[in-house]
Amino acid sequence: MKLSLLPLALGGLTIGITEFVMMGLLPDIAQDLKISIPTAGHLISAYAIGVVVGAPLLVIAGRNYPPKKMLLAMAAMLTVFNALSIIAPGYNLLLVSRFLSGLPHGAFFGVGAVVASRLAVKGKEAQSVAVMFSGLTVANVVGVPLGTYIGHNFTWRYTFVIIAIIGLITFISLIAYLPKIETGKTTNIKTQLTFFSKPQAWLVMFITAIGCGGLFCWISYIAPLLTDISGFDAENVPYILMLAGVGMVAGNLVGARLADKFSPAHTVFAVLIGMGAILTGVYFLSANQYLSLTLVFLTGFTAFALIAPVQMMMIQTAKGAEMIASAAIQASFNIGNALGAFLGGLPIVYGYSYAAPNLVGVGMALIGALATVVFIKTAQGFVPLTAGEKAMMH
């Protein structure tokens, strides 16, 4: 890994723990704050809404600043707003802090994805972007299980202390290792916003929001799924989350390689079909502990095999407005986060089991796959085809 990509990976680590640790902490926070698990699930949605709001606004506001300065500002916000969760006395302020913590998420990944692709060797752009997102996968292997363990055995507030410290390390590493990258020509808001006039751009955002919603139907309620349906002890949940993280590491690498070899769009279609099949398995087979563990790995794998390909789909679609487009994909991803947490929680509210959210996830993944077919059929006039994609079409 290039040393220049290390700060981006550390930023991904900070964001990954911030976003995903809430799923493992949900029962502990609900018990501590004396709220129900579906109500605690709104903390997941609040973060996602923060991403949706912050991603386009912060990128547009900083469009003429050097990428390094923008990334430093995002890292500072991540550190400060996560620190606010440490001292939140109750549910309402914690909800606000989660919203604020989400604001820099999409902008960091949006700017970082473009920076990573510029630092990449030609033909390996998706793999370079995947290095940044490897921080997310490491978060799920180490950070999220560790944060869940600390939250369950001590207090969930200590978890946010760790996140704030990693955020500070990210800020320092950006100063030390990220090279200065030219801003490019000055652009006005109108130029940036013309990106949203492209039908293909909206299609990619829809694919991301709906398709990724399947992931969040599963992972938002994974802790009660593992304890109530699979019958694992709560003390084992952090270790099982580590298994999900290992699957995410593998999926991130494989998805990026497939996107570079074939095409991002075809990779996304295959992954979404796989996600639908695996979530079906989660619903029917999670009562068996051995199969449950296998499905945890496979779901993590398919979920993160999606990230780099869909990011490259958007970058290819948005020539000249890559940063706002890349941030928009993060906003879309977190619309999927909010939708998955909310829609996945509805069956629980109406008395169904903790396995039921996965059926909602199946529907969302398959709708995303169908939308990807539409994208592939209509993209030839909009997005340059790779050599692999041309080969697949003959």
N, C-alpha and C positions, 0 to 999 in steps of 0.2 A: 504494500500500500504506500502511495506517495505520502510523504510527511505533510504536504500541503492540504491533503484531504482529511487529516486527523482531526482538526477543529470541527469540520462538518460532521464527522462521525460522532464526536463528543456532544455536539449539539443534538444530533439524533438520539443519543443516549439519554440526555436530559429530557427531551420531549417524550421519548418512549416511556420512560418511567412515569412522568407526569400524567400521560394519557392513560396508560394501561394498568397502573397500579391500583387505580380506583376500583377496578373490577374485582381484584382480590381482597380489597379492604372493605368492600360494600357491607358485609354482615357486621364487621367490627364497628364501622362508623354508624350504621343504623342502630346498633345496640347502645353505643356511647351517647348518641344524640337523641335516643328514644324516638326514632322514626321507623317507618316500615322500609323494607328493602326496595319496593318500587319507588317510594319517595326518595330514598338515597340514590336510586338510579338517575334522578334528575341532576345529580352532581356530574354525571357523565355527559348528559345532554347540555348542561350549562357550559362545560368546557368546549364541546363541539360547536355550540353557537358562537362562543368567543372566537374560535378559529374561522368560522364562516364570516363573521363581521370583520375581524382583523386582517385576514389574508389580503383581500383586494385593497382595503383602505390604507394599510401601512405600506404596501408596495407602491401604490400610486403616490402617496405622500413622499416616499423616498426615492422616486423613480430617477431623479437626476443626481443622487448621491452615489459615491463609489460603493460597490457591493460590499467591500470590507466594513465600511462604516455602518451600513445597514445591518449587517450580520452582528456587529458589536452591539448595536442598539437593541436588536431582538434578544440577544443573550442576556443583556442587562435586565430587560423586562421579564424574561423567564425566571431569573434569579430572584428578583424583588417580589414578584407576584406569587411565586411558590412559597416564599418566606412568609407571606401574609397568611397562608393556610395554617402555618404553625400556631399562630396566636388567635385564630378564629374561635370566638367563644361559643358559637352555636351554629345551627344549620344555615341561617340566612347569610351571615358573613362568609361562611365557607362556600356557599353557592356563588357569591360575588367573586371571591378569590379564584374559584375554578373558572369562571367566565373570563376574568382578567388574565389568568394563566394561559388561556387558549388564544388570546389575541396575537401573540408573536409567532405562534406555531406555524401557521401557513406561510407567513412572510419569510420565516427562516428557511423553511424547506423550499419555498418558491425561488428565492434568491440563490440558495445553496445548490439547488439542482442545476440551475443555469451555470453557476460558477464551476461545479463539478464537471459538467459537460465540456466547458471551455478548457479545463485542465486535462481533459482525457486525451489519450492517443486516438487518432482518427479510426473510426470503426468500432470503438469500444466505449462509446458514450454511455450506453445503458449500464455497463459494468461499473463505470466511474460513478454514476448516480447511485448505483447500488451500494457503493462503499459508504456514502453518506447515510443511506438508509440502514446500513449494517448496524449503526448505533441503535436503531429501533429494535433490531433483532437481538443484540446483546442485552438491551434493556429487558427483553422478555426472557432471556436465559438466566441472567444474574440479578438485574435491578428489581424487576417486578416480584420474583419469588422472595428476594431478600426483604424488600419493602413490605410484602405481605406477611412474612414471618415476624418482622419487627412489630407491625401493626397488630398482629394477633396475640403476640406474647408480651408486648410492652404497651405501646400506644401508637396509634396511626400518625400522631403528630411528629414523631421521630423520623418517620419516612420522609416527610416533607423537609426536614432538616437536611437529610442526605441529598435530596433533589436540589436544594438551594446551593449546597456545597459543590455539586457537580456542575451546576450552572455557572458558578464563579470560576471553576477550572476551565470551562468552555470559553468564557470571556477572555481569560488570560492566554489560552492557547491560540485564539483567533489573532490576538495582538502579535504573538510570537511566531506563528507558523504560516498563516494564510498570506499569500503574496498579494500585492496591490494589483487589482484588475481594473482596466479602463472602464469607465461608465458607458462609453459609447456616445452616440450623438444625443443631444438633448431632445427629449420628447415631451409634448404637452399631454394634458389629460385626454383630450379628444382623440389623439392618435392612439393612446393606450386602450381607450374604451372601444375603438373600432373592432378590436378583437372579439367583443361580445356580439358583433353583428354577424359572425360566421356561424351558420347552422352546424357545421362540423364541431365547433368548439362546444356548443351546448350539448351536442350528442355525447361527446367524451365526458362532460361533466355529469350528464344523466347516467351514463354507464358506471361512472365511479360512485356516485351517490347511491344508486340502487344496488349495484353489484356488491359494493363494500358493506352495505347494510346487512347483508347476510352474515358477514364476519361478526358484526357487533350484536346481532341477535344471539349469537353463540357466546361470545366472550363477555358480554355485559353481565350475564347470569351464570358464568361458569362455576363460581364458588358454590352456590346452592345446588347447581346441577350435580357437581361432583360429590357433595355430601348427602343430599336428599335422594338422588336417583341412583348414583353409582355406589353409594354407601361407604365412601372414604371418610376417614376421620379428618376433622378440620385442620389438624396439625400437618396432614399430608398434602394439603392444597398447594402450598408454596413449591413443593418438589414437583408436583404435577404441572404447575405453571411453567416450571423450568423445562419440562419436556415439550410443552407448547412452544417455548422460546427456541429450542433446538430445531424444531420443525420450521419455525420462521426464518432462522439463519439459513437453513438449506433451501427453503423456498425462495428467499430473496436472491440467492446466488443463481439458482437454476432459472428463475424467471428472467433475470437480466441476460443470461447467456442465450436463452431461447429468443428473446426480443432482438438481440444483435444478430443471431444466426438466421432467423426467419423474418418475422415482423412483429412489432408490438401488438398490433390489432389481433392477429391470429393467436398470439400467445394469450392475450386477455380472454378471448372467446373460449379457448381450451381450459383455462384456469377456472372460469366461472362455471362451466359445465361440471368440472371436477368438484368445485365447491358445493354445488347443488346436490351432487351424489353423496358427498361425504356428510353434509348436514342431515341428509335423509338417514344415513347410518347412525348419526348421533342420536336422532330421535328414537329410532327403533332399538338400538343396541347398547345404549349407555348403562343399562342395568347390569350388564356383564362388565366387571372391573377390567379384565384383560383387554376386551374390545374397546372399552372406554378409553384406556390409555393409548391404544393404537390410534383411535379417532382423534384424540387430543393432538397427537403429533401431526396427523394428516391434515387436520383443519388449520393448524398453524402454518403448515407447509403451503397449502393452497392460498391462504389469505395473503401471505407475504410474497408469493410468486407473482402476485398481481401488481405490486407497487411500482417497480421500475418500468415495466412495459406500459402501464397506463400513463405514467409521467412522460415517457418518450412519445406516446401518442399525442399528448397535448403539445409538447414542445415542437413536434413536427407540424402540427396543425397551425401553430401561432407564430409564423415567421415574422420577426420584427417586434413581437410583443411577448417574448418568451417568459420574462419574469412575472408579469401579471397573469399569464396563462398558467405557469407553474404554480403560482400561489392559488389560482382558482381551482386547480385540481386538488389542492390540499383542503380548500374550503368544501369542495364536493365530497371528499373523503370523509370529512367530519359532519356533513349533512347526513351521510350514511351512518356515521357514529350516532348522531342524535335520533335518526329514524329507527335504526336497529334497536337502540336502547328503549325507545318509546314503544314502537310497534311490537317488539319482542316482549315487552313487559305486559302488554294487554292480555294475552292468554293467562298470565299468572294472576292478574287482577280479577279475572273472571273465573278463577278457581281451577284452571288447568295446571298440569305439572310443570316443573322447571325444565323439562325436556321440550315442551310445546313451542317456546320461542324459536327453536331450530326449524320448525316447519315454515314459520314466517320467513326465516332466512333462506330456505330453499326457494320460495317464490321470488324473493328479491334477487337472488343470484341468477335464476333462470330468465327473469325479465332483463337483467343486465346483459346476459349472453345474447338474447334476441336483439337488443339494441346494438350490440357489437356487430352482428350480422348486417344490420342496416348501415353501420359505419363502414364496414368493409366494402359493401356494394356501392356506396356513394363516395368513398374517399379517393378514388383513382384520379379524379379531377382536382383534388385539393391537396393531397399529401403525396410527396414523392415515394414511390415504392422502392423498397430495398431489393437487392439482388435475390435474397432468399424468398421474398414475397412474390417476385415475378416468377421465380422457379415454381412456387407452389401453385400458381395460377395456370400453368401450362401442363 
